[in-house]
Amino acid sequence: MASFVDRVVLSVAAGKGGHGCTSVHREKFKPLGGPDGGNGGRGGDVVLVVDAGVTSLLDFHFSPHRTAGNGRPGAGGHRQGANGADVVLPVPSGTVVKTRDGELVADLVGAGTQLVLAQGGTGGLGNAALASTKRKAPGFSLLGEEGEEGEYVLELKSVADVALIGYPSAGKSSLIAAMSAAKPKIADYPFTTLVPNLGVVQSAGHVFTIADVPGLIPGASEGKGLGHEFLRHIERCAVLVHVLDCATLESERDPISDLDTIEAELAAYEAKIPEDQHGEYGKLTERPRLVVLNKTDIPDGKELADMVRAELEGRGLRVFEVSAVSHAGLKELGYALAEIVERARAERPEVVQERIILRPKAVDEVPFTLTFEDEHYVVHSKKAERWIKQTDFQNDEAVGYLAERLYKLGVEQALLEMGAHEGDEVVIGDGDDAVVFDWRPTLSGGAEHLGPRGSDDRLYG
């Protein structure tokens, strides 16, 4: 059974808004006391919140569909419907939210950071809210709107200062266990580590975190082994530490070739990262790195480390010979890491913890556009499409109110100017939500059977 998940596809649906109520106040000696229908409640939101106690996306792996509560309809007596319950989803710090197309939506870092992933629909207005001096007794109300819905990809990128990278069985888990209180699984076979492990290290008066990234192999950036799944956990780390196995039993491997292979995989993975998503520490290939020659407690390992040290230092790399078993060299390594981490923190540009890409809904600069397509007129307008969804087409007065709103928007005048004739087909909206009607021009606007604009035939004998 899975115990750690760092990538999921989450399907969310916000709640629907409650319908408005059509009601007339009635009491003794006051049979028609005026409209008193309340508004519908808003639909619940789906919200992501960073929780320090959450370390995995495991919950979403088993329950990938989340739906917020619907708003309740309004009632008579000016009673507003209850709002739908929000669904608050705790996620680990370092969660990146993207669309299915790979477009970045949010980068959630820091406890308490929030993102409204899907916003609940607005509740419909009751007839009391629709009353005016010209429409004193509306016999209709507005419908609640649908909530937002969609599918998003959540990816977890570990938030750590140092990343230990290297081949399987290079001793990364043993190293993090020796330097911190972390207790990763350790065994003498490849791919023992299946999930990133985090450890907290105290050295030279400084505190920093180390991430033990599962073993990489050639082709990791293309999906081989476990590397493709966990390379993303390196992206947030300020320092990269190559852990090289000096006591490998594989004859075709040596520390130099291992280093070159891992560097090539990092470069290949980096090439896939968009330029604006490299993070506050910049590109992976430009970050400070150290080399750890591990398992020097073994005689052959010590001999091999002495042989390759000069070439590694010739490349400008700082080299440390250590043993996770005997703890030899770990103190010096800890001091060096503390120094580099503090320098990286000081040089890091100041960024806000909450990095959310704000994409406000477009507001029509032009209220609507009118085109002639396939023998009918098409009205394109977010506002008009919203009005369509709020209208109860079983209620003639509600249809008349829609006609009045469209008239005020200028749709009727635009149709006249384009040469539309009575009976021509007019389409508002796209797809399944589109509404088609035969146009009947009116001088007063609105539905003809309702009388002049702003009036209500029920008020006249």
C-alpha positions, 0 to 999 in steps of 0.5 A: 500500500502506498505511504507517500505520494508526491503527484496527483490529479485532483478533480474539484467542483465548487458548490452551486448557488441557491436559488432566490425565492419568490414570495409575497408577504401575507398576514391578516388585513394585509393579503399583499404586503409586498415581496419578501423572497430571500436570496439564495446562499452562495456555493461552497469553495474548494480551498487548498491550505498549507499544513505543517503536519502534512507531508504527502499528497496521499489523501488525494491519491485515494480520494481524487474527487472533492466537491463543496456544499451547495447553497440553500435556496432563499425563503419567504420572510426575507430569509436568506439561504444558508451558504454551502460548506467550504471544503478545505484541503490540507497540503504540504509546504512545497505543493505546486498547482498546475492545470492539466496543460502544465500551466502554473497556477500556484506555488504554495510554500509556508504554513497557512498559505491558501489558494481558492481552487474553485469558487462557489456559485453566487446565490440567486436574488429573491424577488424582494431584492429585485423590487424597485419603484417601477417593479414593485411586485416581481413575480420571479427570482433569479437562479443560483449560479453553478460553481467552478470546477476543473482538474488540477495537477498537484506536485510536491517539491520538498523544501530543504536546504541540501539535496543528497543525490547519487546512484542507488546504494551510494549510502545517502540514507546512511549519511542522512541517518548519521547526520540527523535524527532521521530514520530512513530505511537502510538495506544492502540492495538498490532502491531501498529508498522509495520516498524522499527523506528529510533530516534536520542538521545542527552544525556550527551553530546553524540549523539546516535541512537535508533531503535524501533523494531516491537513487538516480540512474542513467535515463532518470530524466526520461522516466527510468528508475525512480529518478523522474518521479523524484528529481523535482524534489531537488528543485528547491534545494540550495546546495547539491551534494553528490554522494559517490560510492567508493566501494561499489561492486559493479565493475563498470562503475567508478566515482568519476563516471557516476558523477558525470552521469548524474550531472548529465541527468540534472542538465537534461531535467533542467532543460525541461523546466520553463525559464520562469520556474527555476526557483529562487536558487536559479538553475540546477547546474549553477547551484553550489555543489560538494562531492562526498566520497562515501564508504571510506571505512572499507580499505578498497573504498579509501584507496579508490577515494585517494585515486579520484580526489585529485581529479575531482578537485581539479574540476573545482569541486570541494571533496570530503571523504566520509564514512556513514558507518564510522562517522569519519569526516561528517563533522567537517562536512557539516561545517562546510554545508552550514557555511554554504547554506548560510551564504545561499540564504543571504544571497537569495533574493527576498521572495514572498512565501505565497507565490500565487499566479493571480488570473482575475476573470476577464471583464468585458471591455466591450459589453458584447460582440455581435456576429452573423454566423451560419444564418443566425446572429451570435451574441458573445458576452460573459455578462449576457451568458451569466444572465441566461444561467440566472433565468427561469425560462418557465417564468414569463416575467423572468424572461421579460426581465432578461429581455429588459437587461439585454435591451439595456446592454444594447443588444436590440439596438445592435441587431437593428443596426446589423439589419436583423428582421423579426423572426431571425434566430439569435444565439447567446452563448456557446456549446450546450449552454447556448440559448436560441430564440427568434427575435421580436423587436420591441420599442419598449423592450422586454417581453411584450405581454408584460406591458411597458418597461418597468411595469407589472400588469398585475398592479393594474385592474 
